[in-house]
């Protein structure tokens, strides 16, 4: 929504510096205000404390004893109140009051000589806080002039009520201003100018008064507070008898309206200063940015002219600073663009011709490469054979190479996976002829041409071995296990000649039609799956049953597994492609070799379904080949055996 709004560079700079000045200045001015607030508060607190401590010295032992006696009498009077009155007192809310003396009782105590002495002391404390203290023999309630008002507004004495051990209720004993009088000369009696009754009860549960009495130390409010009579700061000084037992609290209330007004004025001044500072810096930065950006604006306008194909423009160079260098480079650039535009058609034609020639060369190379791929695929196709013709052992193969190409309108694929099956006949010790099925699934290491080269070697070699072993209805006069050991040695010998540059993983075996006995060897190939009674599992129970790849130049003992299949058992051999997939759920390469087992169970051994189920899990990253061996001899009575043979070395 802001794409159509345009802000000039000077305005952006003004806004930026205004924001920076605001962010930097605001905390500083806020800190300055808080320091001023705290200094004024501490100064006022100390002044009130000094007046209160000095005022305590005015009380003689006689006045202290009178206050103690008055406190005891009021406590007894409270003690004798009815349960209904006590309940009403306990329910006094903070800020409310409760009177226990009648007007007559209050007048009698107030007019007594002892009480008046206490009142005079309180008024002396108040008089001592006037700007120009006046020493009088007798202080009436309004002893000061309007231009000489005391620093303190209220001076009073409170005492706790022992009947309430939480000390949340205090009773009023004396005040410097107890009479009803128009102190502010406004012609009416305000609420704070009404008379005060002795022993009026206050709820002080959440006030500092209570803490001052309990902790026996002077405490002051830590901030100004406001009510309907003004803005105040109060301090409370504990009063003690001669045995230093607390008897009450001397309270002093200061009207800080003027100080608070000054603080508010300071706050307003600081806010105005902050605004002026932000706008002032913004204005100055705008002016400076406008002066600095003039050459840049000229460059901007010149660039618009160039975009409109006006290449005759040239800017004057007025300085040797960065702007001058930029202007000089801009002029040179315009000249080069002008020169380039005059010969653009020639350059385009030249570059087009060079590009066309490069594309033709690439196409020729691509055609040659595809021709090589095509030739190699023609050589590989005859080598991938499902030659098995057994009626009781059915085999099926599926191969999908990753590399696909097109040559002269023919689509082909090439890769490093190989599947081969065939039939063999052996004469056993009883001179009976037994029919066996050979199967092999393998994967040549390397991509495209390298893998296809490995398939050519292995495919040609295995087909030659099968042709040699089964040609003209040949009957092999050798044990099946020995035959398998011999061809493993022969394959390893051929691949060792490549000095480790051609490696081949694979799984191969031979399976008896009559007994279901199988001899099987795995050469670092994915584990072979046995599907029995719709439950899939791996044949290789231990990593120790795995051989190195063919062509691996390290001597090791050949490990061959002897295993008996049951009727309707299915073997599934598969290359790396069955596991090398990017999973849809995590978008990561599959790391779980067991994920294939439920797929085989769900597909019931059908190779096409296995492939489709794998594609549903993710995307293939390698060639995939699958070989199925289905043993369907249902007349067989078998005895299961499972053993490993390690009696021949692949290196001699």
C-alpha positions as CSV (number, residue, x, y, z in Angstrom):
1,X,0.0,0.0,0.0
2,X,3.1,2.3,0.4
3,X,4.5,1.7,-3.1
4,X,2.9,4.9,-4.4
5,X,4.3,7.1,-1.6
6,X,7.5,9.1,-2.3
7,X,9.7,10.7,0.3
8,X,12.6,12.8,-0.8
9,X,16.1,12.1,0.6
10,X,16.2,15.3,2.8
11,X,12.8,14.5,4.3
12,X,14.0,10.9,5.0
13,X,17.1,12.3,6.7
14,X,15.0,14.8,8.8
15,X,12.7,12.0,10.0
16,X,15.6,9.7,10.7
17,X,17.5,12.3,12.8
18,X,14.3,13.5,14.5
19,X,13.6,9.9,15.6
20,X,17.2,9.3,16.7
21,X,17.2,12.6,18.8
22,X,13.9,11.6,20.3
23,X,15.1,8.1,21.2
24,X,18.3,9.4,22.7
25,X,16.9,12.5,24.5
26,X,13.7,11.0,25.9
27,X,15.5,8.7,28.4
28,X,17.9,11.4,29.4
29,X,15.1,13.9,30.1
30,X,13.1,11.3,31.9
31,X,16.1,10.5,34.1
32,X,16.6,14.2,34.8
33,X,12.9,14.6,35.9
34,X,13.1,11.5,38.2
35,X,16.3,12.8,39.8
36,X,14.7,16.2,40.4
37,X,11.6,14.5,41.8
38,X,13.7,12.4,44.2
39,X,15.9,15.3,45.3
40,X,12.8,17.4,46.1
41,X,11.2,14.5,47.9
42,X,14.3,13.7,50.0
43,X,14.8,17.4,50.9
44,X,11.2,17.7,52.0
45,X,11.3,14.4,54.0
46,X,14.4,15.6,55.8
47,X,12.9,18.9,56.6
48,X,9.7,17.4,58.1
49,X,11.8,14.9,60.1
50,X,13.9,17.6,61.6
51,X,10.8,19.6,62.6
52,X,9.2,16.5,64.1
53,X,12.3,15.5,66.1
54,X,12.7,19.1,67.3
55,X,9.0,19.2,68.2
56,X,9.2,16.2,70.5
57,X,11.6,18.1,72.7
58,X,8.7,20.6,73.5
59,X,6.8,17.9,75.3
60,X,7.5,17.8,79.1
61,X,7.0,14.8,81.2
62,X,3.7,16.4,82.4
63,X,2.3,16.5,78.9
64,X,3.5,13.0,78.1
65,X,1.8,11.6,81.2
66,X,-1.4,13.5,80.3
67,X,-1.4,11.9,76.9
68,X,-0.8,8.5,78.4
69,X,-3.7,9.0,80.8
70,X,-5.9,10.3,78.0
71,X,-5.0,7.3,75.9
72,X,-5.8,4.9,78.7
73,X,-9.2,6.5,79.4
74,X,-10.1,6.3,75.7
75,X,-9.0,2.6,75.6
76,X,-11.3,1.9,78.6
77,X,-14.2,3.7,76.9
78,X,-13.6,1.6,73.8
79,X,-13.3,-1.6,75.9
80,X,-16.8,-0.9,77.4
81,X,-18.5,-0.4,74.1
82,X,-21.2,-2.9,73.1
83,X,-20.5,-5.8,70.8
84,X,-22.5,-4.1,68.1
85,X,-20.3,-1.0,68.4
86,X,-17.1,-3.1,68.4
87,X,-18.3,-4.9,65.3
88,X,-19.0,-1.6,63.6
89,X,-15.5,-0.3,64.5
90,X,-13.8,-3.5,63.1
91,X,-15.6,-2.9,59.8
92,X,-14.3,0.7,59.3
93,X,-12.9,1.0,55.8
94,X,-9.7,2.7,55.1
95,X,-10.4,6.5,54.9
96,X,-13.5,6.3,57.1
97,X,-13.8,7.3,60.7
98,X,-15.8,6.4,63.9
99,X,-16.4,8.8,66.9
100,X,-16.8,7.3,70.4
101,X,-17.2,10.6,72.4
102,X,-20.2,12.8,72.5
103,X,-19.9,16.5,71.7
104,X,-20.1,17.4,75.4
105,X,-17.4,14.9,76.4
106,X,-15.2,16.2,73.6
107,X,-15.7,19.8,74.7
108,X,-14.9,19.0,78.3
109,X,-11.6,17.3,77.4
110,X,-10.7,19.9,74.8
111,X,-11.2,22.9,77.1
112,X,-9.1,21.3,80.0
113,X,-5.9,23.0,80.9
114,X,-3.7,19.9,80.3
115,X,-5.2,19.4,76.8
116,X,-4.7,23.0,75.8
117,X,-1.0,22.7,76.7
118,X,-0.7,19.8,74.3
119,X,-2.6,21.9,71.6
120,X,-0.2,24.8,72.1
121,X,2.9,22.5,71.6
122,X,1.4,21.2,68.4
123,X,0.8,24.8,67.2
124,X,4.3,25.8,68.2
125,X,5.7,22.9,66.0
126,X,3.5,24.2,63.2
127,X,4.6,27.9,63.8
128,X,8.3,26.9,63.7
129,X,7.8,25.9,60.0
130,X,6.6,29.4,58.9
131,X,8.9,31.4,56.6
132,X,9.1,34.0,59.3
133,X,8.4,32.3,62.7
134,X,6.6,34.4,65.2
135,X,7.1,33.8,69.0
136,X,3.7,34.2,70.8
137,X,2.6,33.4,74.4
138,X,-0.6,31.9,73.0
139,X,-1.2,30.5,69.6
140,X,-4.8,30.5,68.4
141,X,-5.8,28.2,65.5
142,X,-5.3,30.9,62.9
143,X,-2.1,32.5,64.3
144,X,-0.5,33.3,60.9
145,X,-1.0,35.8,58.1
146,X,-1.7,34.8,54.5
147,X,1.8,35.8,53.4
148,X,3.4,33.8,56.2
149,X,1.8,30.4,56.1
150,X,3.6,27.6,58.0
151,X,5.4,25.0,56.1
152,X,3.3,22.3,57.8
153,X,-0.4,22.2,57.3
154,X,-1.5,19.6,59.9
155,X,0.3,18.5,63.1
156,X,-1.5,15.8,65.2
157,X,-1.1,12.8,67.6
158,X,-2.5,9.3,67.0
159,X,-2.4,6.2,69.3
160,X,-3.1,2.6,68.5
161,X,-6.1,0.7,70.1
162,X,-4.7,-2.3,72.1
163,X,-8.1,-4.2,71.8
164,X,-7.2,-4.8,68.1
165,X,-3.7,-6.5,68.2
166,X,-3.2,-6.1,64.5
167,X,-2.7,-2.3,65.1
168,X,-4.8,-1.5,62.0
169,X,-7.0,0.9,64.0
170,X,-5.6,4.1,65.5
171,X,-7.5,6.8,67.6
172,X,-7.0,10.5,67.2
173,X,-5.7,12.2,70.4
174,X,-4.9,15.8,69.4
175,X,-4.5,18.1,66.4
176,X,-3.2,21.7,66.0
177,X,-6.4,22.5,64.0
178,X,-9.3,21.1,66.0
179,X,-11.7,24.0,65.8
180,X,-14.1,24.8,63.1
181,X,-12.6,27.9,61.4
182,X,-12.4,29.5,57.9
183,X,-8.6,29.2,57.6
184,X,-8.4,30.1,53.8
185,X,-10.7,33.1,54.2
186,X,-13.0,32.0,51.4
187,X,-16.2,32.7,53.4
188,X,-17.2,29.1,53.9
189,X,-16.1,26.2,56.1
190,X,-14.4,23.6,53.8
191,X,-14.4,19.9,54.7
192,X,-10.8,20.2,56.0
193,X,-11.8,23.2,58.2
194,X,-14.5,21.4,60.2
195,X,-13.9,20.5,63.9
196,X,-12.1,17.3,64.9
197,X,-13.4,15.0,67.7
198,X,-11.0,13.5,70.2
199,X,-10.6,9.7,69.9
200,X,-12.0,9.6,66.4
201,X,-10.9,6.1,65.1
202,X,-9.1,5.7,61.7
203,X,-8.3,2.6,59.7
204,X,-4.5,2.7,58.9
205,X,-4.0,-0.9,57.8
206,X,-2.2,0.1,54.5
207,X,-0.6,3.4,55.8
208,X,2.9,4.0,57.0
209,X,1.6,5.1,60.4
210,X,1.2,1.5,61.4
211,X,4.7,0.5,60.3
212,X,6.2,3.6,62.1
213,X,4.6,2.5,65.4
214,X,5.5,-1.2,65.1
215,X,9.1,-0.6,63.9
216,X,9.6,2.3,66.4
217,X,11.3,4.5,63.9
218,X,10.6,7.7,61.9
219,X,9.0,6.9,58.5
220,X,7.9,9.2,55.7
221,X,5.8,8.6,52.6
222,X,8.0,7.6,49.6
223,X,5.9,9.7,47.2
224,X,3.4,12.5,47.1
225,X,-0.3,11.5,47.5
226,X,-3.4,13.5,46.5
227,X,-6.9,13.7,48.1
228,X,-9.8,16.1,48.1
229,X,-7.8,18.6,50.2
230,X,-4.6,18.8,48.2
231,X,-1.3,17.2,47.5
232,X,0.6,15.9,50.6
233,X,3.7,14.5,52.0
234,X,3.6,13.1,55.5
235,X,6.1,11.9,58.1
236,X,5.4,10.0,61.3
237,X,7.6,10.3,64.5
238,X,7.1,7.7,67.3
239,X,6.5,9.2,70.8
240,X,7.9,7.3,73.8
241,X,7.3,7.5,77.6
242,X,10.3,7.8,80.0
243,X,10.8,4.1,79.8
244,X,11.1,4.4,76.1
245,X,7.8,2.5,75.5
246,X,5.9,3.8,72.4
247,X,2.7,5.6,73.3
248,X,1.7,7.1,70.0
249,X,2.6,8.8,66.7
250,X,3.3,12.5,66.0
251,X,2.1,13.0,62.5
252,X,3.1,16.0,60.3
253,X,1.4,16.7,57.0
254,X,3.0,19.0,54.5
255,X,1.0,20.7,51.7
256,X,3.3,20.2,48.7
257,X,1.0,21.7,46.2
258,X,3.6,24.4,45.2
259,X,6.5,21.9,45.0
260,X,4.3,19.5,43.0
261,X,3.3,22.3,40.7
262,X,7.0,23.2,40.2
263,X,7.7,19.5,39.4
264,X,4.9,19.5,36.9
265,X,6.2,22.6,35.4
266,X,9.6,21.0,35.1
267,X,8.0,17.9,33.5
268,X,6.1,20.1,31.0
269,X,9.3,22.1,30.2
270,X,11.2,18.8,29.6
271,X,8.4,17.6,27.3
272,X,8.5,20.9,25.3
273,X,12.3,20.7,25.2
274,X,12.1,17.2,23.9
275,X,9.7,18.2,21.1
276,X,11.7,21.3,20.2
277,X,14.9,19.3,20.2
278,X,13.4,16.6,17.9
279,X,11.9,19.1,15.5
280,X,14.9,21.4,15.6
281,X,17.3,18.6,14.8
282,X,14.9,17.3,12.1
283,X,14.8,20.8,10.5
284,X,18.6,21.3,10.6
285,X,19.1,17.8,9.1
286,X,16.5,18.6,6.4
287,X,18.4,21.8,5.4
288,X,21.8,20.1,5.5
289,X,20.5,17.0,3.5
290,X,19.0,19.3,0.9
291,X,22.3,21.1,0.4
292,X,24.3,17.9,0.3
293,X,21.8,16.1,-1.9
294,X,21.7,18.8,-4.7
295,X,24.4,17.1,-6.7
296,X,22.8,13.7,-6.2
297,X,19.4,15.2,-7.4
298,X,21.1,16.4,-10.5
299,X,22.6,13.0,-11.1
300,X,19.1,11.5,-10.6
301,X,17.6,13.8,-13.2
302,X,20.5,13.1,-15.6
303,X,19.9,9.3,-15.1
304,X,16.3,9.9,-16.2
305,X,17.5,11.6,-19.3
306,X,19.8,8.7,-20.1
307,X,17.0,6.2,-19.5
308,X,15.0,8.2,-22.1
309,X,18.0,7.6,-24.5
310,X,19.4,11.2,-24.3
311,X,23.1,10.4,-24.4
312,X,24.3,14.0,-25.1
313,X,24.0,15.1,-21.4
314,X,27.1,16.0,-19.4
315,X,27.2,17.2,-15.8
316,X,29.6,19.9,-14.6
317,X,32.2,18.7,-12.0
318,X,32.3,21.3,-9.2
319,X,34.2,19.5,-6.5
320,X,37.0,16.9,-6.1
321,X,35.2,14.9,-3.3
322,X,33.2,11.7,-3.6
323,X,30.4,13.5,-5.4
324,X,32.8,14.9,-7.9
325,X,34.3,11.5,-8.6
326,X,30.7,10.1,-8.9
327,X,29.8,12.8,-11.4
328,X,33.0,12.2,-13.4
329,X,32.3,8.4,-13.6
330,X,28.7,9.1,-14.6
331,X,29.8,11.3,-17.5
332,X,32.2,8.5,-18.6
333,X,29.5,5.9,-18.3
334,X,27.1,8.0,-20.5
335,X,29.8,8.3,-23.2
336,X,30.4,4.6,-23.2
337,X,26.7,3.9,-23.4
338,X,26.4,6.3,-26.3
339,X,29.3,4.6,-28.1
340,X,27.8,1.2,-27.3
341,X,24.3,2.2,-28.5
342,X,25.7,3.4,-31.9
343,X,27.1,-0.1,-32.5
344,X,24.5,-2.1,-30.7
345,X,23.1,-3.9,-33.7
346,X,26.6,-5.0,-34.8
347,X,27.4,-6.3,-31.3
348,X,24.0,-8.1,-31.0
349,X,24.6,-9.8,-34.4
350,X,28.2,-10.7,-33.4
351,X,27.1,-12.1,-30.0
352,X,24.1,-13.9,-31.6
353,X,26.4,-15.6,-34.1
354,X,28.9,-16.6,-31.3
355,X,26.0,-18.0,-29.2
356,X,24.6,-19.9,-32.2
357,X,27.9,-21.5,-32.9
358,X,28.3,-22.4,-29.2
359,X,24.8,-24.0,-29.2
360,X,25.6,-26.0,-32.3
361,X,28.8,-27.3,-30.7
362,X,26.9,-28.2,-27.6
363,X,24.2,-29.9,-29.7
364,X,26.8,-31.9,-31.6
365,X,28.4,-33.0,-28.3
366,X,24.9,-33.9,-26.9
367,X,24.1,-35.9,-30.0
368,X,27.4,-37.7,-29.8
369,X,26.8,-38.4,-26.1
370,X,23.3,-39.6,-26.7
371,X,24.6,-41.8,-29.5
372,X,27.1,-43.3,-27.1
373,X,24.3,-43.8,-24.6
374,X,22.1,-45.4,-27.3
375,X,24.8,-47.8,-28.4
376,X,25.5,-48.8,-24.8
377,X,21.8,-49.3,-24.1
378,X,21.6,-51.6,-27.2
379,X,24.5,-53.6,-25.8
380,X,23.0,-53.9,-22.3
381,X,19.4,-54.9,-23.3
382,X,20.3,-58.4,-24.4
383,X,22.2,-59.0,-21.1
384,X,19.3,-58.3,-18.8
385,X,17.4,-61.6,-19.2
386,X,14.8,-63.5,-17.2
387,X,15.8,-66.9,-18.7
388,X,14.2,-69.0,-15.9
389,X,11.7,-71.6,-17.3
390,X,10.9,-73.5,-14.1
391,X,7.3,-74.4,-13.4
392,X,7.7,-74.4,-9.6
393,X,10.0,-71.4,-9.2
394,X,8.7,-68.3,-10.9
395,X,10.9,-65.3,-11.4
396,X,10.1,-61.7,-12.4
397,X,12.3,-58.6,-12.9
398,X,11.6,-54.9,-12.9
399,X,14.2,-52.2,-13.9
400,X,13.8,-48.4,-14.0
401,X,17.1,-46.6,-14.7
402,X,17.4,-43.0,-13.5
403,X,19.1,-41.6,-16.7
404,X,16.6,-41.1,-19.6
405,X,17.5,-39.7,-23.1
406,X,16.3,-39.5,-26.6
407,X,18.3,-40.3,-29.7
408,X,16.8,-39.9,-33.2
409,X,13.3,-39.9,-31.9
410,X,13.8,-43.0,-29.8
411,X,13.5,-42.8,-26.0
412,X,15.8,-44.9,-24.0
413,X,17.3,-45.2,-20.5
414,X,20.7,-46.2,-19.2
415,X,22.1,-47.0,-15.8
416,X,24.0,-49.4,-13.6
417,X,21.3,-51.9,-12.4
418,X,21.2,-55.6,-13.6
419,X,18.8,-58.5,-13.2
420,X,19.6,-62.0,-14.6
421,X,17.9,-65.5,-14.0
422,X,18.5,-68.9,-15.5
423,X,18.2,-72.7,-15.0
424,X,20.9,-75.2,-14.0
425,X,21.0,-79.0,-13.6
426,X,23.1,-80.9,-11.1
427,X,23.7,-84.6,-10.5
428,X,23.4,-85.4,-6.8
429,X,25.2,-88.1,-4.8
430,X,22.3,-90.5,-5.7
431,X,23.0,-89.9,-9.4
432,X,19.7,-88.2,-9.6
433,X,19.3,-85.0,-11.7
434,X,18.2,-82.0,-9.7
435,X,16.9,-78.8,-11.3
436,X,18.0,-75.4,-9.8
437,X,17.2,-71.8,-10.6
438,X,19.9,-69.1,-10.6
439,X,19.1,-65.5,-9.8
440,X,21.1,-62.3,-9.6
441,X,20.3,-58.6,-8.8
442,X,23.2,-56.1,-8.9
443,X,24.1,-52.4,-9.0
444,X,27.3,-51.1,-10.6
445,X,29.0,-48.2,-8.8
446,X,29.1,-44.9,-10.7
447,X,26.7,-42.7,-12.8
448,X,25.4,-43.2,-16.3
449,X,28.3,-44.3,-18.5
450,X,30.4,-45.7,-15.7
451,X,27.5,-47.7,-14.2
452,X,26.5,-48.9,-17.7
453,X,30.1,-50.1,-18.3
454,X,29.9,-52.1,-15.1
455,X,26.6,-53.7,-16.3
456,X,28.2,-54.6,-19.6
457,X,31.0,-56.4,-17.9
458,X,28.9,-58.2,-15.3
459,X,26.1,-59.0,-17.7
460,X,28.4,-60.4,-20.3
461,X,30.2,-62.4,-17.6
462,X,27.1,-63.9,-16.0
463,X,25.5,-64.7,-19.3
464,X,28.7,-66.4,-20.4
465,X,28.8,-68.5,-17.1
466,X,25.1,-69.5,-17.5
467,X,25.6,-70.4,-21.1
468,X,28.7,-72.4,-20.2
469,X,26.9,-74.2,-17.3
470,X,23.6,-75.0,-19.0
471,X,24.4,-75.2,-22.8
472,X,23.2,-78.3,-24.6
473,X,21.3,-79.6,-21.5
474,X,24.5,-79.9,-19.6
475,X,24.4,-81.7,-16.3
476,X,26.9,-80.3,-13.8
477,X,29.0,-82.9,-12.0
478,X,29.6,-80.6,-9.0
479,X,27.9,-79.7,-5.8
480,X,25.6,-76.6,-6.2
481,X,27.4,-74.9,-3.3
482,X,30.8,-75.5,-4.9
483,X,29.5,-74.2,-8.2
484,X,28.3,-71.0,-6.6
485,X,31.6,-70.5,-4.7
486,X,33.5,-71.0,-8.0
487,X,31.5,-68.4,-10.0
488,X,31.9,-65.9,-7.1
489,X,35.6,-66.4,-7.2
490,X,35.6,-66.1,-11.0
491,X,33.6,-62.8,-10.9
492,X,35.9,-61.3,-8.2
493,X,39.0,-62.2,-10.3
494,X,37.7,-60.4,-13.3
495,X,36.7,-57.3,-11.4
496,X,40.0,-57.1,-9.5
497,X,41.7,-56.4,-12.8
498,X,40.0,-52.9,-12.8
499,X,42.2,-51.9,-9.7
500,X,39.2,-50.7,-7.7
501,X,37.9,-48.4,-10.5
502,X,34.9,-50.7,-11.1
503,X,32.9,-52.1,-8.1
504,X,29.7,-54.0,-8.3
505,X,27.3,-54.7,-5.4
506,X,24.9,-57.6,-5.8
507,X,22.9,-60.5,-4.4
508,X,22.8,-63.9,-6.0
509,X,21.7,-67.4,-5.3
510,X,20.6,-70.8,-6.6
511,X,17.4,-72.5,-5.5
512,X,16.5,-76.2,-5.7
513,X,13.1,-77.0,-7.4
514,X,12.8,-80.3,-5.5
515,X,13.8,-79.4,-1.9
516,X,13.5,-75.6,-1.7
517,X,17.1,-75.4,-0.5
518,X,18.8,-72.2,-1.4
519,X,22.5,-71.1,-1.4
520,X,22.7,-67.3,-1.3
521,X,25.4,-64.6,-1.1
522,X,25.2,-60.8,-0.6
523,X,27.9,-58.5,-1.7
524,X,27.2,-55.2,0.1
525,X,23.8,-55.1,-1.6
526,X,20.5,-54.1,0.2
527,X,19.2,-57.0,2.2
528,X,17.0,-59.6,0.5
529,X,13.4,-59.7,1.7
530,X,11.5,-62.9,2.5
531,X,7.7,-62.7,2.2
532,X,6.3,-65.6,4.1
533,X,2.6,-65.9,5.2
534,X,2.2,-62.2,4.2
535,X,4.9,-61.1,6.7
536,X,8.1,-59.5,5.4
537,X,11.5,-59.9,6.9
538,X,15.2,-59.8,5.9
539,X,17.2,-63.0,5.2
540,X,20.5,-61.4,6.4
541,X,20.1,-61.6,10.2
542,X,23.6,-60.3,10.9
543,X,26.1,-57.9,9.2
544,X,28.6,-60.7,9.4
545,X,26.8,-62.4,6.6
546,X,27.6,-59.6,4.1
547,X,30.5,-59.8,1.7
548,X,32.5,-56.9,0.2
549,X,31.5,-55.6,-3.3
550,X,32.9,-57.4,-6.3
551,X,36.2,-55.7,-7.2
552,X,37.0,-54.6,-3.7
553,X,40.8,-55.2,-3.3
554,X,40.8,-56.6,0.2
555,X,40.9,-60.4,0.9
556,X,37.9,-61.8,2.8
557,X,36.2,-65.1,3.3
558,X,33.2,-65.8,1.1
559,X,30.0,-65.9,3.2
560,X,27.2,-68.1,1.7
561,X,23.9,-68.6,3.4
562,X,22.1,-72.0,3.2
563,X,18.4,-71.5,3.5
564,X,15.2,-73.6,2.9
565,X,12.2,-72.0,1.4
566,X,8.6,-73.1,2.2
567,X,5.9,-73.4,-0.4
568,X,4.6,-70.0,-1.5
569,X,7.6,-68.1,-0.1
570,X,8.6,-65.1,-2.1
571,X,12.1,-63.5,-2.3
572,X,12.4,-59.8,-3.3
573,X,15.9,-58.6,-4.2
574,X,16.4,-54.9,-4.8
575,X,19.0,-52.3,-5.6
576,X,19.8,-49.1,-3.7
577,X,17.1,-47.2,-5.5
578,X,14.4,-48.8,-3.4
579,X,15.8,-46.9,-0.4
580,X,17.4,-43.8,-1.9
581,X,14.3,-41.6,-2.0
582,X,13.5,-38.0,-0.7
583,X,10.6,-38.6,1.6
584,X,7.5,-36.4,1.1
585,X,6.8,-36.1,4.8
586,X,10.2,-34.7,5.8
587,X,11.7,-33.6,2.5
588,X,14.9,-35.5,3.6
589,X,16.7,-38.6,2.4
590,X,15.2,-41.9,3.8
591,X,17.5,-43.5,6.5
592,X,15.3,-46.4,7.5
593,X,16.0,-49.7,5.7
594,X,12.9,-51.3,7.3
595,X,10.5,-48.9,5.6
596,X,10.4,-51.2,2.5
597,X,9.0,-54.2,4.6
598,X,5.4,-52.9,5.0
599,X,5.4,-51.9,1.3
600,X,6.2,-55.5,0.3
601,X,3.5,-56.8,2.5
602,X,0.9,-54.4,1.2
603,X,1.8,-55.2,-2.5
604,X,1.9,-59.0,-1.8
605,X,5.2,-59.2,-3.7
606,X,3.9,-57.6,-6.9
607,X,6.9,-55.6,-8.4
608,X,4.9,-53.0,-10.2
609,X,2.9,-52.2,-7.0
610,X,6.1,-52.1,-4.9
611,X,7.5,-49.5,-7.4
612,X,4.3,-47.4,-7.3
613,X,4.1,-47.5,-3.5
614,X,7.7,-46.3,-3.3
615,X,6.8,-43.4,-5.6
616,X,3.9,-42.5,-3.3
617,X,6.4,-42.2,-0.4
618,X,8.8,-39.8,-2.2
619,X,10.9,-39.1,-5.2
620,X,13.6,-41.5,-6.5
621,X,17.3,-40.4,-6.5
622,X,18.9,-43.5,-8.0
623,X,18.3,-46.4,-10.4
624,X,15.9,-49.0,-9.1
625,X,15.7,-52.7,-9.9
626,X,13.7,-55.5,-8.3
627,X,13.9,-59.2,-8.8
628,X,11.2,-61.6,-7.5
629,X,11.7,-65.3,-6.8
630,X,8.4,-67.2,-6.0
631,X,8.8,-70.8,-4.8
632,X,5.4,-72.5,-5.5
633,X,6.2,-76.2,-5.0
634,X,3.3,-77.1,-2.8
635,X,4.0,-80.8,-2.7
636,X,7.3,-80.3,-0.9
637,X,7.8,-81.8,2.6
638,X,10.7,-79.8,3.9
639,X,12.9,-79.5,6.9
640,X,14.0,-75.9,7.5
641,X,17.8,-75.3,7.8
642,X,19.6,-72.0,8.0
643,X,23.4,-72.0,8.1
644,X,26.4,-70.0,6.7
645,X,29.3,-71.3,4.7
646,X,32.7,-69.6,5.0
647,X,35.1,-72.1,3.5
648,X,36.5,-70.3,0.5
649,X,38.4,-67.0,0.1
650,X,37.6,-64.5,-2.7
651,X,41.4,-63.7,-2.9
652,X,43.8,-66.5,-3.9
